[in-house]
Amino acid sequence: MATDKNVLVKGIKLLAGALPLLFLGPIIINSAFKNEKNPLYPYVLALGIIVAIAAMYLIYKGVNTMVKSMFDGDKNNQ
């Protein structure tokens, strides 16, 4: 079983991009809930939810890319 290192690095970069969003999303959501009387509350909450969903998407794509690099590497060598 051969690993395509270029694809593996791409997956690691996606996971590294998701890491700050994993912390930023809940912080923004928590900040929105602390300031419910603020007129910008729905917009800040929506931003936090979008950031959290983006983090989940990047994790999915990163893990999926890493798995492809490990198991689809043999197809290129045959």
C-alpha positions in Angstrom: 0.0 0.0 0.0 1.5 3.3 -1.1 0.5 6.7 0.2 0.3 9.7 -2.1 2.2 12.2 -0.1 0.9 15.3 -2.0 -2.7 14.4 -1.4 -1.9 13.6 2.2 -0.4 17.0 2.7 -3.4 18.6 1.2 -5.6 16.8 3.7 -3.4 17.9 6.6 -3.6 21.5 5.4 -7.4 21.3 5.3 -7.4 20.0 8.9 -5.0 22.7 9.9 -7.4 25.3 8.4 -10.3 23.8 10.4 -8.5 24.0 13.7 -8.9 27.8 14.3 -12.5 27.6 13.1 -13.2 24.9 15.7 -12.4 27.4 18.4 -13.8 30.5 16.7 -17.3 29.2 16.0 -18.3 28.4 19.6 -16.7 31.7 20.8 -18.8 33.7 18.4 -22.0 31.8 19.2 -21.4 32.2 22.9 -20.7 35.9 22.4 -24.0 36.2 20.5 -26.0 34.5 23.3 -24.4 36.8 25.9 -25.7 39.9 24.0 -29.2 38.9 23.0 -30.5 42.5 23.4 -28.0 43.8 20.9 -29.7 44.6 17.5 -26.8 42.7 15.8 -27.6 39.5 17.7 -29.1 37.5 14.8 -26.2 38.5 12.5 -23.5 37.5 15.0 -25.3 34.3 15.7 -25.6 33.5 12.0 -21.9 34.2 11.6 -21.0 31.9 14.4 -23.2 29.1 13.0 -21.6 29.6 9.5 -18.1 29.4 11.0 -19.0 26.2 12.9 -20.4 24.6 9.8 -17.3 25.6 7.8 -15.2 23.9 10.4 -17.2 20.7 10.2 -17.0 20.8 6.4 -13.2 21.3 6.4 -12.8 18.4 8.8 -14.9 16.2 6.6 -12.9 17.2 3.5 -9.6 16.9 5.2 -10.3 13.4 6.6 -11.8 12.3 3.3 -8.7 13.5 1.4 -6.3 11.8 3.8 -8.2 8.5 3.5 -8.1 8.8 -0.3 -4.4 9.4 -0.2 -3.9 6.2 1.7 -6.2 3.8 -0.1 -6.3 5.2 -3.6 -2.5 5.4 -3.9 -2.3 1.8 -5.3 -4.4 2.7 -8.3 -1.7 5.0 -9.6 1.0 2.4 -9.4 -0.7 -0.4 -11.3 
